[in-house]
Amino acid sequence: MAHYACIVQAGQSAEREQARLAEGLRQLAREAFGDAPERVEIQWVSVPEGFGFTAGEPSTSSLVVRSVPVGFDEALRERFMSKVTRLWQDVTGCSADEIVVTALDGPLPPL
């Protein structure tokens, strides 16, 4: 089963747009890895207001982590991560500085 972990800030647009983001992530999983949408698990973690900061200000950033097959091709990895970044920007209106995308080899550790 394919896994994503999405860490978002409570009250921010990424938290409100989880359904649209999940749909996009499932589509990207199908395109990049051939994953059936029903086999894609997405874990959402909301950081409570007052607990996430960037440069001393309340954070508006999101983190998306995806498990990929061990040895996944670097060019394909970069293309996939760029598409996740664009998805996040299109759905939430965030800047490229407000989304961090990571593709980890092998299964994700439990949150």
GROMACS elastic network, one bead per residue, 0.5 to 0.9 nm:
[ bonds ]
;  ai    aj funct       b0    kb
    1    35     6  0.81236   500
    1    39     6  0.54425   500
    1    40     6  0.61312   500
    1    41     6  0.70653   500
    2    29     6  0.79225   500
    2    33     6  0.89700   500
    2    35     6  0.70363   500
    2    39     6  0.64201   500
    2    41     6  0.60357   500
    2    42     6  0.84598   500
    2    66     6  0.78960   500
    2    67     6  0.66948   500
    2    68     6  0.78805   500
    2   107     6  0.82145   500
    3    39     6  0.87354   500
    3    40     6  0.59663   500
    3    42     6  0.59036   500
    3    43     6  0.77962   500
    3    65     6  0.82738   500
    3    66     6  0.58792   500
    3    67     6  0.57459   500
    3    68     6  0.85594   500
    3   107     6  0.74760   500
    3   108     6  0.69611   500
    4    25     6  0.83924   500
    4    40     6  0.77418   500
    4    41     6  0.62763   500
    4    43     6  0.61891   500
    4    44     6  0.85329   500
    4    64     6  0.68723   500
    4    65     6  0.55031   500
    4    67     6  0.66778   500
    4   108     6  0.79918   500
    5    41     6  0.85055   500
    5    42     6  0.58167   500
    5    44     6  0.61077   500
    5    45     6  0.75825   500
    5    63     6  0.79646   500
    5    64     6  0.58197   500
    5    65     6  0.51079   500
    5    66     6  0.65702   500
    5    67     6  0.89583   500
    5   108     6  0.82217   500
    5   111     6  0.82364   500
    6    42     6  0.72072   500
    6    43     6  0.60826   500
    6    45     6  0.61418   500
    6    46     6  0.83981   500
    6    62     6  0.71669   500
    6    63     6  0.56991   500
    6    65     6  0.64212   500
    6    66     6  0.87688   500
    7    15     6  0.89802   500
    7    43     6  0.83762   500
    7    44     6  0.60335   500
    7    46     6  0.58889   500
    7    47     6  0.70437   500
    7    61     6  0.86559   500
    7    62     6  0.56099   500
    7    63     6  0.50349   500
    7    64     6  0.64788   500
    7    65     6  0.85413   500
    8    11     6  0.89545   500
    8    12     6  0.75906   500
    8    13     6  0.88969   500
    8    14     6  0.62312   500
    8    15     6  0.60436   500
    8    44     6  0.74755   500
    8    45     6  0.62328   500
    8    47     6  0.60977   500
    8    60     6  0.80167   500
    8    61     6  0.68179   500
    8    63     6  0.66209   500
    8    64     6  0.86301   500
    9    12     6  0.56210   500
    9    13     6  0.84243   500
    9    14     6  0.73841   500
    9    15     6  0.66405   500
    9    45     6  0.83684   500
    9    46     6  0.53932   500
    9    48     6  0.65902   500
    9    49     6  0.69872   500
    9    51     6  0.88415   500
    9    52     6  0.71728   500
    9    59     6  0.70129   500
    9    60     6  0.62325   500
    9    61     6  0.68534   500
    9    62     6  0.67614   500
   10    13     6  0.86060   500
   10    14     6  0.84654   500
   10    15     6  0.61370   500
   10    16     6  0.86143   500
   10    46     6  0.52860   500
   10    47     6  0.55621   500
   10    48     6  0.52124   500
   10    49     6  0.56870   500
   11    14     6  0.82916   500
   11    15     6  0.64133   500
   11    16     6  0.72187   500
   11    46     6  0.88024   500
   11    48     6  0.83213   500
   11    49     6  0.73040   500
   12    15     6  0.56157   500
   12    16     6  0.67061   500
   12    17     6  0.89138   500
   12    60     6  0.66554   500
   12    61     6  0.88677   500
   12    92     6  0.86689   500
   13    17     6  0.59507   500
   13    18     6  0.86144   500
   13    60     6  0.87926   500
   13    91     6  0.84254   500
   13    92     6  0.54743   500
   13    93     6  0.80956   500
   13    94     6  0.85421   500
   14    17     6  0.50952   500
   14    18     6  0.61743   500
   14    21     6  0.77035   500
   14    60     6  0.89546   500
   14    61     6  0.88978   500
   14    62     6  0.73949   500
   14    88     6  0.77840   500
   14    91     6  0.79185   500
   14    92     6  0.57776   500
   14    94     6  0.87697   500
   15    18     6  0.55797   500
   15    44     6  0.86041   500
   15    46     6  0.71166   500
   16    19     6  0.81442   500
   16    92     6  0.89177   500
   17    20     6  0.55294   500
   17    21     6  0.61448   500
   17    22     6  0.85454   500
   17    91     6  0.72367   500
   17    92     6  0.71528   500
   18    21     6  0.50486   500
   18    22     6  0.58560   500
   18    23     6  0.84831   500
   18    44     6  0.82639   500
   19    22     6  0.51318   500
   19    23     6  0.62209   500
   19    24     6  0.87132   500
   20    23     6  0.51319   500
   20    24     6  0.63039   500
   20    25     6  0.86648   500
   20    91     6  0.72199   500
   21    24     6  0.50878   500
   21    25     6  0.60884   500
   21    26     6  0.85905   500
   21    87     6  0.73350   500
   21    88     6  0.69997   500
   21    91     6  0.69057   500
   21    92     6  0.86994   500
   22    25     6  0.50134   500
   22    26     6  0.61138   500
   22    27     6  0.85643   500
   22    42     6  0.72012   500
   23    26     6  0.52364   500
   23    27     6  0.62994   500
   23    28     6  0.87691   500
   23    37     6  0.84803   500
   24    27     6  0.50352   500
   24    28     6  0.61900   500
   24    29     6  0.85613   500
   24    84     6  0.82353   500
   24    87     6  0.67642   500
   24    88     6  0.88552   500
   25    28     6  0.50713   500
   25    29     6  0.61018   500
   25    30     6  0.86596   500
   25    40     6  0.86501   500
   25    42     6  0.86235   500
   25    84     6  0.71252   500
   25    87     6  0.80561   500
   26    30     6  0.62942   500
   26    31     6  0.87371   500
   26    35     6  0.78113   500
   26    36     6  0.79240   500
   26    37     6  0.52936   500
   26    38     6  0.83774   500
   26    39     6  0.89234   500
   26    40     6  0.63610   500
   26    41     6  0.87877   500
   26    42     6  0.88865   500
   27    30     6  0.51327   500
   27    31     6  0.62998   500
   27    32     6  0.86659   500
   27    35     6  0.86382   500
   27    36     6  0.88728   500
   27    37     6  0.71259   500
   28    31     6  0.50194   500
   28    32     6  0.59169   500
   28    33     6  0.80394   500
   28    34     6  0.89834   500
   28    35     6  0.88371   500
   28    80     6  0.74027   500
   28    83     6  0.75487   500
   28    84     6  0.75263   500
   29    32     6  0.53158   500
   29    33     6  0.54311   500
   29    34     6  0.64930   500
   29    35     6  0.54776   500
   29    36     6  0.78831   500
   29    37     6  0.76212   500
   29    40     6  0.75825   500
   29    80     6  0.86687   500
   30    33     6  0.55528   500
   30    36     6  0.60730   500
   30    37     6  0.68423   500
   31    34     6  0.58452   500
   31    35     6  0.77932   500
   31    80     6  0.89710   500
   32    35     6  0.80301   500
   32    76     6  0.76743   500
   32    77     6  0.86977   500
   32    79     6  0.88634   500
   32    80     6  0.65893   500
   33    68     6  0.83016   500
   33    69     6  0.88886   500
   35    38     6  0.83397   500
   35    39     6  0.66120   500
   35    40     6  0.68624   500
   36    39     6  0.53564   500
   36    40     6  0.68930   500
   37    40     6  0.54314   500
   37    41     6  0.87263   500
   38    41     6  0.79019   500
   43   111     6  0.87094   500
   45   111     6  0.89555   500
   46    49     6  0.89212   500
   47    50     6  0.84211   500
   47    51     6  0.63930   500
   47    52     6  0.64516   500
   48    51     6  0.56722   500
   48    52     6  0.73927   500
   49    52     6  0.68965   500
   49    58     6  0.77878   500
   49    59     6  0.88154   500
   50    53     6  0.76219   500
   50    58     6  0.67354   500
   50    59     6  0.87664   500
   51    58     6  0.79426   500
   51    59     6  0.85547   500
   52    57     6  0.83983   500
   52    58     6  0.59434   500
   52    59     6  0.52207   500
   52    60     6  0.82309   500
   52    61     6  0.86845   500
   53    56     6  0.56784   500
   53    57     6  0.52320   500
   53    60     6  0.81550   500
   53    61     6  0.88976   500
   54    57     6  0.53503   500
   54    58     6  0.62868   500
   54    59     6  0.51116   500
   54    60     6  0.80807   500
   54    61     6  0.82036   500
   55    58     6  0.84019   500
   55    59     6  0.84647   500
   56    59     6  0.85368   500
   59    62     6  0.86387   500
   59    98     6  0.85073   500
   60    94     6  0.82381   500
   60    98     6  0.63161   500
   60    99     6  0.88014   500
   61    94     6  0.81735   500
   61    97     6  0.76383   500
   61    99     6  0.55592   500
   61   100     6  0.76301   500
   62    88     6  0.88399   500
   62    98     6  0.62060   500
   62   100     6  0.62964   500
   62   101     6  0.85367   500
   63    98     6  0.84990   500
   63    99     6  0.58812   500
   63   101     6  0.59518   500
   63   102     6  0.78427   500
   64    84     6  0.82540   500
   64    99     6  0.76084   500
   64   100     6  0.62202   500
   64   102     6  0.62620   500
   64   103     6  0.84897   500
   65   100     6  0.83483   500
   65   101     6  0.59239   500
   65   103     6  0.58494   500
   65   104     6  0.71453   500
   65   108     6  0.82160   500
   66   101     6  0.79869   500
   66   102     6  0.63104   500
   66   104     6  0.61380   500
   66   105     6  0.86537   500
   66   107     6  0.86250   500
   66   108     6  0.74466   500
   67    70     6  0.88816   500
   67   102     6  0.85584   500
   67   103     6  0.57768   500
   67   105     6  0.58676   500
   67   106     6  0.56673   500
   67   107     6  0.53896   500
   67   108     6  0.57387   500
   68    71     6  0.83613   500
   68    72     6  0.65379   500
   68    77     6  0.83938   500
   68   103     6  0.61732   500
   68   104     6  0.58722   500
   68   105     6  0.50718   500
   68   106     6  0.57901   500
   68   107     6  0.74431   500
   69    72     6  0.53963   500
   69   104     6  0.83025   500
   69   105     6  0.56164   500
   69   106     6  0.55262   500
   69   107     6  0.82227   500
   70   104     6  0.82498   500
   70   106     6  0.53732   500
   71    74     6  0.83050   500
   71   105     6  0.69608   500
   71   106     6  0.89748   500
   72    75     6  0.88330   500
   72    76     6  0.74036   500
   72    77     6  0.67173   500
   72   105     6  0.74152   500
   73    76     6  0.53676   500
   73    77     6  0.60797   500
   73    78     6  0.87250   500
   74    78     6  0.61048   500
   74    79     6  0.85456   500
   75    78     6  0.51949   500
   75    79     6  0.62035   500
   75    80     6  0.86116   500
   76    79     6  0.50538   500
   76    80     6  0.60547   500
   76    81     6  0.85484   500
   77    80     6  0.51371   500
   77    81     6  0.61336   500
   77    82     6  0.85707   500
   77   103     6  0.71126   500
   78    81     6  0.51227   500
   78    82     6  0.60877   500
   78    83     6  0.86105   500
   78   103     6  0.89132   500
   79    82     6  0.51352   500
   79    83     6  0.62689   500
   79    84     6  0.87915   500
   80    83     6  0.51493   500
   80    84     6  0.63710   500
   80    85     6  0.87505   500
   80   103     6  0.87489   500
   81    84     6  0.51032   500
   81    85     6  0.62706   500
   81    86     6  0.87232   500
   81   101     6  0.60517   500
   81   102     6  0.71935   500
   81   103     6  0.72815   500
   82    85     6  0.50324   500
   82    86     6  0.62375   500
   82    87     6  0.86065   500
   82   101     6  0.82967   500
   83    86     6  0.50462   500
   83    87     6  0.60704   500
   83    88     6  0.86090   500
   84    87     6  0.50204   500
   84    88     6  0.62234   500
   84    89     6  0.86361   500
   84   101     6  0.71703   500
   85    88     6  0.52154   500
   85    89     6  0.62412   500
   85    90     6  0.86371   500
   85    96     6  0.69718   500
   85    99     6  0.65151   500
   85   100     6  0.76498   500
   85   101     6  0.68819   500
   86    89     6  0.50177   500
   86    90     6  0.59777   500
   86    91     6  0.85121   500
   86    96     6  0.82339   500
   87    90     6  0.51645   500
   87    91     6  0.60985   500
   87    92     6  0.83572   500
   88    91     6  0.53383   500
   88    92     6  0.57551   500
   88    93     6  0.74094   500
   88    94     6  0.69745   500
   88    95     6  0.88375   500
   88    96     6  0.88460   500
   88    99     6  0.72271   500
   89    92     6  0.54213   500
   89    95     6  0.61988   500
   89    96     6  0.70932   500
   89    98     6  0.87141   500
   89    99     6  0.80585   500
   90    93     6  0.56660   500
   90    94     6  0.77641   500
   91    94     6  0.82069   500
   92    95     6  0.89435   500
   94    97     6  0.78679   500
   94    98     6  0.58951   500
   94    99     6  0.73991   500
   95    98     6  0.53522   500
   95    99     6  0.72638   500
   96    99     6  0.58021   500
   96   100     6  0.81365   500
   97   100     6  0.76263   500
  104   107     6  0.76295   500
  104   108     6  0.72540   500
  105   108     6  0.82985   500
  108   111     6  0.84115   500
